[in-house]
Amino acid sequence: MEMGHAAPLLVDLDGDGKRELLVGQFGEGRLRIYERTREAKAYDFGPVRYFEVGKHLGRVPTG
């Protein structure tokens, strides 16, 4: 599997006790979030969504 410049992080973003997978996207700097679909010890993730700030996509610097 080609990972490129991805920077994955497991972190509990919503305070539910389950860590989501946060992955920075190199090209446009968008942050992908994969939410957990089961209990805290299982690593099953749902579909991707993007980190948003208000009505805007959250981005990190790229280049």
mmCIF file of the N, C-alpha and C atoms, coordinates in Angstrom:
data_MODEL
# 
_entry.id   MODEL 
# 
loop_
_atom_site.group_PDB 
_atom_site.id 
_atom_site.type_symbol 
_atom_site.label_atom_id 
_atom_site.label_alt_id 
_atom_site.label_comp_id 
_atom_site.label_asym_id 
_atom_site.label_entity_id 
_atom_site.label_seq_id 
_atom_site.pdbx_PDB_ins_code 
_atom_site.Cartn_x 
_atom_site.Cartn_y 
_atom_site.Cartn_z 
_atom_site.occupancy 
_atom_site.B_iso_or_equiv 
_atom_site.pdbx_formal_charge 
_atom_site.auth_seq_id 
_atom_site.auth_comp_id 
_atom_site.auth_asym_id 
_atom_site.auth_atom_id 
_atom_site.pdbx_PDB_model_num 
ATOM 1   N N  . MET A 1 1  ? 0.842   -1.172 0.000  1.00 0.00 ? 1  MET A N  1 
ATOM 2   C CA . MET A 1 1  ? 0.000   0.000  0.000  1.00 0.00 ? 1  MET A CA 1 
ATOM 3   C C  . MET A 1 1  ? 0.889   1.237  0.000  1.00 0.00 ? 1  MET A C  1 
ATOM 4   N N  . GLU A 1 2  ? 0.657   2.133  -0.911 1.00 0.00 ? 2  GLU A N  1 
ATOM 5   C CA . GLU A 1 2  ? 1.406   3.388  -0.988 1.00 0.00 ? 2  GLU A CA 1 
ATOM 6   C C  . GLU A 1 2  ? 0.797   4.398  -0.030 1.00 0.00 ? 2  GLU A C  1 
ATOM 7   N N  . MET A 1 3  ? 1.594   4.893  0.905  1.00 0.00 ? 3  MET A N  1 
ATOM 8   C CA . MET A 1 3  ? 1.104   5.850  1.895  1.00 0.00 ? 3  MET A CA 1 
ATOM 9   C C  . MET A 1 3  ? 1.437   7.286  1.523  1.00 0.00 ? 3  MET A C  1 
ATOM 10  N N  . GLY A 1 4  ? 2.397   7.519  0.669  1.00 0.00 ? 4  GLY A N  1 
ATOM 11  C CA . GLY A 1 4  ? 2.757   8.878  0.290  1.00 0.00 ? 4  GLY A CA 1 
ATOM 12  C C  . GLY A 1 4  ? 3.209   9.677  1.489  1.00 0.00 ? 4  GLY A C  1 
ATOM 13  N N  . HIS A 1 5  ? 2.631   10.847 1.634  1.00 0.00 ? 5  HIS A N  1 
ATOM 14  C CA . HIS A 1 5  ? 3.009   11.737 2.729  1.00 0.00 ? 5  HIS A CA 1 
ATOM 15  C C  . HIS A 1 5  ? 1.951   11.794 3.821  1.00 0.00 ? 5  HIS A C  1 
ATOM 16  N N  . ALA A 1 6  ? 1.107   10.799 3.940  1.00 0.00 ? 6  ALA A N  1 
ATOM 17  C CA . ALA A 1 6  ? 0.048   10.799 4.946  1.00 0.00 ? 6  ALA A CA 1 
ATOM 18  C C  . ALA A 1 6  ? 0.645   10.813 6.348  1.00 0.00 ? 6  ALA A C  1 
ATOM 19  N N  . ALA A 1 7  ? -0.058  11.465 7.255  1.00 0.00 ? 7  ALA A N  1 
ATOM 20  C CA . ALA A 1 7  ? 0.374   11.539 8.652  1.00 0.00 ? 7  ALA A CA 1 
ATOM 21  C C  . ALA A 1 7  ? -0.790  11.095 9.535  1.00 0.00 ? 7  ALA A C  1 
ATOM 22  N N  . PRO A 1 8  ? -0.956  9.780  9.767  1.00 0.00 ? 8  PRO A N  1 
ATOM 23  C CA . PRO A 1 8  ? -2.094  9.296  10.543 1.00 0.00 ? 8  PRO A CA 1 
ATOM 24  C C  . PRO A 1 8  ? -1.929  9.542  12.040 1.00 0.00 ? 8  PRO A C  1 
ATOM 25  N N  . LEU A 1 9  ? -3.063  9.739  12.717 1.00 0.00 ? 9  LEU A N  1 
ATOM 26  C CA . LEU A 1 9  ? -3.087  9.944  14.164 1.00 0.00 ? 9  LEU A CA 1 
ATOM 27  C C  . LEU A 1 9  ? -4.367  9.334  14.702 1.00 0.00 ? 9  LEU A C  1 
ATOM 28  N N  . LEU A 1 10 ? -4.269  8.530  15.770 1.00 0.00 ? 10 LEU A N  1 
ATOM 29  C CA . LEU A 1 10 ? -5.451  8.017  16.457 1.00 0.00 ? 10 LEU A CA 1 
ATOM 30  C C  . LEU A 1 10 ? -5.718  8.916  17.651 1.00 0.00 ? 10 LEU A C  1 
ATOM 31  N N  . VAL A 1 11 ? -6.901  9.539  17.689 1.00 0.00 ? 11 VAL A N  1 
ATOM 32  C CA . VAL A 1 11 ? -7.233  10.489 18.753 1.00 0.00 ? 11 VAL A CA 1 
ATOM 33  C C  . VAL A 1 11 ? -8.749  10.501 18.957 1.00 0.00 ? 11 VAL A C  1 
ATOM 34  N N  . ASP A 1 12 ? -9.181  10.675 20.208 1.00 0.00 ? 12 ASP A N  1 
ATOM 35  C CA . ASP A 1 12 ? -10.609 10.767 20.518 1.00 0.00 ? 12 ASP A CA 1 
ATOM 36  C C  . ASP A 1 12 ? -11.066 12.200 20.272 1.00 0.00 ? 12 ASP A C  1 
ATOM 37  N N  . LEU A 1 13 ? -11.573 12.463 19.095 1.00 0.00 ? 13 LEU A N  1 
ATOM 38  C CA . LEU A 1 13 ? -11.973 13.819 18.708 1.00 0.00 ? 13 LEU A CA 1 
ATOM 39  C C  . LEU A 1 13 ? -13.299 14.259 19.314 1.00 0.00 ? 13 LEU A C  1 
ATOM 40  N N  . ASP A 1 14 ? -14.199 13.311 19.556 1.00 0.00 ? 14 ASP A N  1 
ATOM 41  C CA . ASP A 1 14 ? -15.539 13.687 20.004 1.00 0.00 ? 14 ASP A CA 1 
ATOM 42  C C  . ASP A 1 14 ? -15.844 13.315 21.452 1.00 0.00 ? 14 ASP A C  1 
ATOM 43  N N  . GLY A 1 15 ? -14.855 12.814 22.194 1.00 0.00 ? 15 GLY A N  1 
ATOM 44  C CA . GLY A 1 15 ? -15.030 12.525 23.614 1.00 0.00 ? 15 GLY A CA 1 
ATOM 45  C C  . GLY A 1 15 ? -15.885 11.310 23.925 1.00 0.00 ? 15 GLY A C  1 
ATOM 46  N N  . ASP A 1 16 ? -16.052 10.395 22.968 1.00 0.00 ? 16 ASP A N  1 
ATOM 47  C CA . ASP A 1 16 ? -16.881 9.211  23.207 1.00 0.00 ? 16 ASP A CA 1 
ATOM 48  C C  . ASP A 1 16 ? -16.080 8.010  23.715 1.00 0.00 ? 16 ASP A C  1 
ATOM 49  N N  . GLY A 1 17 ? -14.781 8.194  23.944 1.00 0.00 ? 17 GLY A N  1 
ATOM 50  C CA . GLY A 1 17 ? -13.936 7.106  24.433 1.00 0.00 ? 17 GLY A CA 1 
ATOM 51  C C  . GLY A 1 17 ? -13.371 6.225  23.333 1.00 0.00 ? 17 GLY A C  1 
ATOM 52  N N  . LYS A 1 18 ? -13.729 6.478  22.082 1.00 0.00 ? 18 LYS A N  1 
ATOM 53  C CA . LYS A 1 18 ? -13.214 5.723  20.938 1.00 0.00 ? 18 LYS A CA 1 
ATOM 54  C C  . LYS A 1 18 ? -12.333 6.652  20.110 1.00 0.00 ? 18 LYS A C  1 
ATOM 55  N N  . ARG A 1 19 ? -11.133 6.184  19.789 1.00 0.00 ? 19 ARG A N  1 
ATOM 56  C CA . ARG A 1 19 ? -10.221 7.021  19.002 1.00 0.00 ? 19 ARG A CA 1 
ATOM 57  C C  . ARG A 1 19 ? -10.545 6.937  17.519 1.00 0.00 ? 19 ARG A C  1 
ATOM 58  N N  . GLU A 1 20 ? -10.687 8.088  16.902 1.00 0.00 ? 20 GLU A N  1 
ATOM 59  C CA . GLU A 1 20 ? -10.892 8.179  15.469 1.00 0.00 ? 20 GLU A CA 1 
ATOM 60  C C  . GLU A 1 20 ? -9.529  8.239  14.785 1.00 0.00 ? 20 GLU A C  1 
ATOM 61  N N  . LEU A 1 21 ? -9.529  7.877  13.509 1.00 0.00 ? 21 LEU A N  1 
ATOM 62  C CA . LEU A 1 21 ? -8.311  7.959  12.712 1.00 0.00 ? 21 LEU A CA 1 
ATOM 63  C C  . LEU A 1 21 ? -8.340  9.282  11.956 1.00 0.00 ? 21 LEU A C  1 
ATOM 64  N N  . LEU A 1 22 ? -7.367  10.135 12.225 1.00 0.00 ? 22 LEU A N  1 
ATOM 65  C CA . LEU A 1 22 ? -7.231  11.430 11.567 1.00 0.00 ? 22 LEU A CA 1 
ATOM 66  C C  . LEU A 1 22 ? -6.029  11.341 10.634 1.00 0.00 ? 22 LEU A C  1 
ATOM 67  N N  . VAL A 1 23 ? -6.237  11.662 9.361  1.00 0.00 ? 23 VAL A N  1 
ATOM 68  C CA . VAL A 1 23 ? -5.166  11.546 8.370  1.00 0.00 ? 23 VAL A CA 1 
ATOM 69  C C  . VAL A 1 23 ? -5.058  12.851 7.588  1.00 0.00 ? 23 VAL A C  1 
ATOM 70  N N  . GLY A 1 24 ? -3.875  13.447 7.613  1.00 0.00 ? 24 GLY A N  1 
ATOM 71  C CA . GLY A 1 24 ? -3.632  14.654 6.829  1.00 0.00 ? 24 GLY A CA 1 
ATOM 72  C C  . GLY A 1 24 ? -3.413  14.295 5.373  1.00 0.00 ? 24 GLY A C  1 
ATOM 73  N N  . GLN A 1 25 ? -4.027  15.058 4.489  1.00 0.00 ? 25 GLN A N  1 
ATOM 74  C CA . GLN A 1 25 ? -3.924  14.814 3.050  1.00 0.00 ? 25 GLN A CA 1 
ATOM 75  C C  . GLN A 1 25 ? -2.900  15.779 2.462  1.00 0.00 ? 25 GLN A C  1 
ATOM 76  N N  . PHE A 1 26 ? -1.910  15.275 1.765  1.00 0.00 ? 26 PHE A N  1 
ATOM 77  C CA . PHE A 1 26 ? -0.797  16.086 1.274  1.00 0.00 ? 26 PHE A CA 1 
ATOM 78  C C  . PHE A 1 26 ? -1.219  17.129 0.249  1.00 0.00 ? 26 PHE A C  1 
ATOM 79  N N  . GLY A 1 27 ? -1.914  16.727 -0.792 1.00 0.00 ? 27 GLY A N  1 
ATOM 80  C CA . GLY A 1 27 ? -2.196  17.614 -1.913 1.00 0.00 ? 27 GLY A CA 1 
ATOM 81  C C  . GLY A 1 27 ? -2.901  18.912 -1.569 1.00 0.00 ? 27 GLY A C  1 
ATOM 82  N N  . GLU A 1 28 ? -4.033  18.831 -0.888 1.00 0.00 ? 28 GLU A N  1 
ATOM 83  C CA . GLU A 1 28 ? -4.825  20.017 -0.594 1.00 0.00 ? 28 GLU A CA 1 
ATOM 84  C C  . GLU A 1 28 ? -4.826  20.376 0.885  1.00 0.00 ? 28 GLU A C  1 
ATOM 85  N N  . GLY A 1 29 ? -4.154  19.605 1.715  1.00 0.00 ? 29 GLY A N  1 
ATOM 86  C CA . GLY A 1 29 ? -4.073  19.908 3.138  1.00 0.00 ? 29 GLY A CA 1 
ATOM 87  C C  . GLY A 1 29 ? -5.335  19.605 3.920  1.00 0.00 ? 29 GLY A C  1 
ATOM 88  N N  . ARG A 1 30 ? -6.269  18.888 3.326  1.00 0.00 ? 30 ARG A N  1 
ATOM 89  C CA . ARG A 1 30 ? -7.499  18.541 4.040  1.00 0.00 ? 30 ARG A CA 1 
ATOM 90  C C  . ARG A 1 30 ? -7.214  17.456 5.065  1.00 0.00 ? 30 ARG A C  1 
ATOM 91  N N  . LEU A 1 31 ? -8.027  17.409 6.102  1.00 0.00 ? 31 LEU A N  1 
ATOM 92  C CA . LEU A 1 31 ? -7.888  16.410 7.152  1.00 0.00 ? 31 LEU A CA 1 
ATOM 93  C C  . LEU A 1 31 ? -9.048  15.427 7.062  1.00 0.00 ? 31 LEU A C  1 
ATOM 94  N N  . ARG A 1 32 ? -8.732  14.168 6.816  1.00 0.00 ? 32 ARG A N  1 
ATOM 95  C CA . ARG A 1 32 ? -9.756  13.124 6.734  1.00 0.00 ? 32 ARG A CA 1 
ATOM 96  C C  . ARG A 1 32 ? -9.966  12.521 8.120  1.00 0.00 ? 32 ARG A C  1 
ATOM 97  N N  . ILE A 1 33 ? -11.217 12.247 8.453  1.00 0.00 ? 33 ILE A N  1 
ATOM 98  C CA . ILE A 1 33 ? -11.561 11.613 9.720  1.00 0.00 ? 33 ILE A CA 1 
ATOM 99  C C  . ILE A 1 33 ? -12.306 10.320 9.414  1.00 0.00 ? 33 ILE A C  1 
ATOM 100 N N  . TYR A 1 34 ? -11.833 9.234  10.014 1.00 0.00 ? 34 TYR A N  1 
ATOM 101 C CA . TYR A 1 34 ? -12.510 7.944  9.930  1.00 0.00 ? 34 TYR A CA 1 
ATOM 102 C C  . TYR A 1 34 ? -13.009 7.633  11.333 1.00 0.00 ? 34 TYR A C  1 
ATOM 103 N N  . GLU A 1 35 ? -14.344 7.640  11.525 1.00 0.00 ? 35 GLU A N  1 
ATOM 104 C CA . GLU A 1 35 ? -14.909 7.404  12.850 1.00 0.00 ? 35 GLU A CA 1 
ATOM 105 C C  . GLU A 1 35 ? -14.982 5.926  13.155 1.00 0.00 ? 35 GLU A C  1 
ATOM 106 N N  . ARG A 1 36 ? -14.828 5.610  14.437 1.00 0.00 ? 36 ARG A N  1 
ATOM 107 C CA . ARG A 1 36 ? -14.927 4.229  14.899 1.00 0.00 ? 36 ARG A CA 1 
ATOM 108 C C  . ARG A 1 36 ? -16.373 3.783  14.848 1.00 0.00 ? 36 ARG A C  1 
ATOM 109 N N  . THR A 1 37 ? -16.598 2.545  14.479 1.00 0.00 ? 37 THR A N  1 
ATOM 110 C CA . THR A 1 37 ? -17.953 2.024  14.393 1.00 0.00 ? 37 THR A CA 1 
ATOM 111 C C  . THR A 1 37 ? -18.282 1.036  15.505 1.00 0.00 ? 37 THR A C  1 
ATOM 112 N N  . ARG A 1 38 ? -17.274 0.670  16.327 1.00 0.00 ? 38 ARG A N  1 
ATOM 113 C CA . ARG A 1 38 ? -17.516 -0.286 17.409 1.00 0.00 ? 38 ARG A CA 1 
ATOM 114 C C  . ARG A 1 38 ? -16.872 0.185  18.701 1.00 0.00 ? 38 ARG A C  1 
ATOM 115 N N  . GLU A 1 39 ? -16.874 -0.695 19.694 1.00 0.00 ? 39 GLU A N  1 
ATOM 116 C CA . GLU A 1 39 ? -16.327 -0.370 21.012 1.00 0.00 ? 39 GLU A CA 1 
ATOM 117 C C  . GLU A 1 39 ? -14.851 0.013  20.944 1.00 0.00 ? 39 GLU A C  1 
ATOM 118 N N  . ALA A 1 40 ? -14.361 0.574  22.035 1.00 0.00 ? 40 ALA A N  1 
ATOM 119 C CA . ALA A 1 40 ? -13.025 1.170  22.092 1.00 0.00 ? 40 ALA A CA 1 
ATOM 120 C C  . ALA A 1 40 ? -11.889 0.213  21.732 1.00 0.00 ? 40 ALA A C  1 
ATOM 121 N N  . LYS A 1 41 ? -12.056 -1.102 21.903 1.00 0.00 ? 41 LYS A N  1 
ATOM 122 C CA . LYS A 1 41 ? -10.948 -2.025 21.644 1.00 0.00 ? 41 LYS A CA 1 
ATOM 123 C C  . LYS A 1 41 ? -10.902 -2.528 20.205 1.00 0.00 ? 41 LYS A C  1 
ATOM 124 N N  . ALA A 1 42 ? -11.946 -2.294 19.437 1.00 0.00 ? 42 ALA A N  1 
ATOM 125 C CA . ALA A 1 42 ? -11.980 -2.760 18.043 1.00 0.00 ? 42 ALA A CA 1 
ATOM 126 C C  . ALA A 1 42 ? -11.595 -1.619 17.108 1.00 0.00 ? 42 ALA A C  1 
ATOM 127 N N  . TYR A 1 43 ? -10.948 -1.954 16.026 1.00 0.00 ? 43 TYR A N  1 
ATOM 128 C CA . TYR A 1 43 ? -10.542 -0.935 15.062 1.00 0.00 ? 43 TYR A CA 1 
ATOM 129 C C  . TYR A 1 43 ? -11.298 -1.111 13.755 1.00 0.00 ? 43 TYR A C  1 
ATOM 130 N N  . ASP A 1 44 ? -12.594 -0.864 13.812 1.00 0.00 ? 44 ASP A N  1 
ATOM 131 C CA . ASP A 1 44 ? -13.435 -0.845 12.618 1.00 0.00 ? 44 ASP A CA 1 
ATOM 132 C C  . ASP A 1 44 ? -13.814 0.608  12.381 1.00 0.00 ? 44 ASP A C  1 
ATOM 133 N N  . PHE A 1 45 ? -13.561 1.099  11.188 1.00 0.00 ? 45 PHE A N  1 
ATOM 134 C CA . PHE A 1 45 ? -13.817 2.500  10.891 1.00 0.00 ? 45 PHE A CA 1 
ATOM 135 C C  . PHE A 1 45 ? -14.911 2.637  9.849  1.00 0.00 ? 45 PHE A C  1 
ATOM 136 N N  . GLY A 1 46 ? -15.700 3.692  9.984  1.00 0.00 ? 46 GLY A N  1 
ATOM 137 C CA . GLY A 1 46 ? -16.763 3.997  9.037  1.00 0.00 ? 46 GLY A CA 1 
ATOM 138 C C  . GLY A 1 46 ? -16.223 4.775  7.853  1.00 0.00 ? 46 GLY A C  1 
ATOM 139 N N  . PRO A 1 47 ? -17.132 5.308  7.040  1.00 0.00 ? 47 PRO A N  1 
ATOM 140 C CA . PRO A 1 47 ? -16.716 6.076  5.861  1.00 0.00 ? 47 PRO A CA 1 
ATOM 141 C C  . PRO A 1 47 ? -15.994 7.362  6.243  1.00 0.00 ? 47 PRO A C  1 
ATOM 142 N N  . VAL A 1 48 ? -15.223 7.872  5.313  1.00 0.00 ? 48 VAL A N  1 
ATOM 143 C CA . VAL A 1 48 ? -14.439 9.083  5.558  1.00 0.00 ? 48 VAL A CA 1 
ATOM 144 C C  . VAL A 1 48 ? -15.347 10.310 5.607  1.00 0.00 ? 48 VAL A C  1 
ATOM 145 N N  . ARG A 1 49 ? -14.968 11.260 6.436  1.00 0.00 ? 49 ARG A N  1 
ATOM 146 C CA . ARG A 1 49 ? -15.546 12.602 6.410  1.00 0.00 ? 49 ARG A CA 1 
ATOM 147 C C  . ARG A 1 49 ? -14.378 13.552 6.590  1.00 0.00 ? 49 ARG A C  1 
ATOM 148 N N  . TYR A 1 50 ? -14.581 14.802 6.264  1.00 0.00 ? 50 TYR A N  1 
ATOM 149 C CA . TYR A 1 50 ? -13.504 15.775 6.383  1.00 0.00 ? 50 TYR A CA 1 
ATOM 150 C C  . TYR A 1 50 ? -13.695 16.640 7.616  1.00 0.00 ? 50 TYR A C  1 
ATOM 151 N N  . PHE A 1 51 ? -12.594 17.003 8.266  1.00 0.00 ? 51 PHE A N  1 
ATOM 152 C CA . PHE A 1 51 ? -12.607 17.900 9.413  1.00 0.00 ? 51 PHE A CA 1 
ATOM 153 C C  . PHE A 1 51 ? -13.112 19.255 8.945  1.00 0.00 ? 51 PHE A C  1 
ATOM 154 N N  . GLU A 1 52 ? -14.102 19.798 9.659  1.00 0.00 ? 52 GLU A N  1 
ATOM 155 C CA . GLU A 1 52 ? -14.679 21.081 9.283  1.00 0.00 ? 52 GLU A CA 1 
ATOM 156 C C  . GLU A 1 52 ? -14.582 22.076 10.428 1.00 0.00 ? 52 GLU A C  1 
ATOM 157 N N  . VAL A 1 53 ? -14.409 23.328 10.065 1.00 0.00 ? 53 VAL A N  1 
ATOM 158 C CA . VAL A 1 53 ? -14.422 24.437 11.013 1.00 0.00 ? 53 VAL A CA 1 
ATOM 159 C C  . VAL A 1 53 ? -15.548 25.349 10.547 1.00 0.00 ? 53 VAL A C  1 
ATOM 160 N N  . GLY A 1 54 ? -16.658 25.329 11.287 1.00 0.00 ? 54 GLY A N  1 
ATOM 161 C CA . GLY A 1 54 ? -17.831 26.049 10.809 1.00 0.00 ? 54 GLY A CA 1 
ATOM 162 C C  . GLY A 1 54 ? -18.320 25.403 9.529  1.00 0.00 ? 54 GLY A C  1 
ATOM 163 N N  . LYS A 1 55 ? -18.439 26.194 8.485  1.00 0.00 ? 55 LYS A N  1 
ATOM 164 C CA . LYS A 1 55 ? -18.869 25.670 7.182  1.00 0.00 ? 55 LYS A CA 1 
ATOM 165 C C  . LYS A 1 55 ? -17.698 25.448 6.234  1.00 0.00 ? 55 LYS A C  1 
ATOM 166 N N  . HIS A 1 56 ? -16.483 25.564 6.749  1.00 0.00 ? 56 HIS A N  1 
ATOM 167 C CA . HIS A 1 56 ? -15.283 25.447 5.916  1.00 0.00 ? 56 HIS A CA 1 
ATOM 168 C C  . HIS A 1 56 ? -14.495 24.192 6.276  1.00 0.00 ? 56 HIS A C  1 
ATOM 169 N N  . LEU A 1 57 ? -13.837 23.617 5.281  1.00 0.00 ? 57 LEU A N  1 
ATOM 170 C CA . LEU A 1 57 ? -12.962 22.476 5.536  1.00 0.00 ? 57 LEU A CA 1 
ATOM 171 C C  . LEU A 1 57 ? -11.727 22.949 6.286  1.00 0.00 ? 57 LEU A C  1 
ATOM 172 N N  . GLY A 1 58 ? -11.377 22.227 7.360  1.00 0.00 ? 58 GLY A N  1 
ATOM 173 C CA . GLY A 1 58 ? -10.131 22.517 8.058  1.00 0.00 ? 58 GLY A CA 1 
ATOM 174 C C  . GLY A 1 58 ? -8.968  22.059 7.198  1.00 0.00 ? 58 GLY A C  1 
ATOM 175 N N  . ARG A 1 59 ? -7.921  22.843 7.161  1.00 0.00 ? 59 ARG A N  1 
ATOM 176 C CA . ARG A 1 59 ? -6.759  22.517 6.329  1.00 0.00 ? 59 ARG A CA 1 
ATOM 177 C C  . ARG A 1 59 ? -5.468  22.739 7.111  1.00 0.00 ? 59 ARG A C  1 
ATOM 178 N N  . VAL A 1 60 ? -4.440  22.025 6.686  1.00 0.00 ? 60 VAL A N  1 
ATOM 179 C CA . VAL A 1 60 ? -3.097  22.225 7.230  1.00 0.00 ? 60 VAL A CA 1 
ATOM 180 C C  . VAL A 1 60 ? -2.204  22.704 6.090  1.00 0.00 ? 60 VAL A C  1 
ATOM 181 N N  . PRO A 1 61 ? -1.133  23.426 6.410  1.00 0.00 ? 61 PRO A N  1 
ATOM 182 C CA . PRO A 1 61 ? -0.227  23.899 5.353  1.00 0.00 ? 61 PRO A CA 1 
ATOM 183 C C  . PRO A 1 61 ? 0.396   22.732 4.593  1.00 0.00 ? 61 PRO A C  1 
ATOM 184 N N  . THR A 1 62 ? 0.589   22.901 3.308  1.00 0.00 ? 62 THR A N  1 
ATOM 185 C CA . THR A 1 62 ? 1.234   21.883 2.477  1.00 0.00 ? 62 THR A CA 1 
ATOM 186 C C  . THR A 1 62 ? 2.357   22.524 1.678  1.00 0.00 ? 62 THR A C  1 
ATOM 187 N N  . GLY A 1 63 ? 3.194   21.665 1.125  1.00 0.00 ? 63 GLY A N  1 
ATOM 188 C CA . GLY A 1 63 ? 4.215   22.184 0.225  1.00 0.00 ? 63 GLY A CA 1 
ATOM 189 C C  . GLY A 1 63 ? 5.593   21.853 0.576  1.00 0.00 ? 63 GLY A C  1 
# 
